[in-house]
Amino acid sequence: MKTVRISLNSIDKVKSFVNELVHYSDVDFDLVSGRYVIDAKSIMGIFSLDLSKPIDLNIHADEGEMEDILSHLAPYII
């Protein structure tokens, strides 16, 4: 598992972020904001969080896939 901080401060960023994650059907992604843990592939779940602040993204993937995932998520990582 790897944790990165991301910023999803607009509706368009949220939609494109979820579209990137959908390509990895065998990988679990969790967004952690305070005591809340949300499935990162859930648009409704994401909108229940405070998006004005950076959010932690937990990526549950093999090391072999991690580099590819991080390169696709680079626009969101802060």
Secondary structure, 3 states (H helix, E strand, C coil): CEEEEECCCCHHHHHHHHHHHHCCCCCEEEEEECCEEEECCCHHHHHCCCCCCCEEEEEECCHHHHHHHHHHCCCCEC
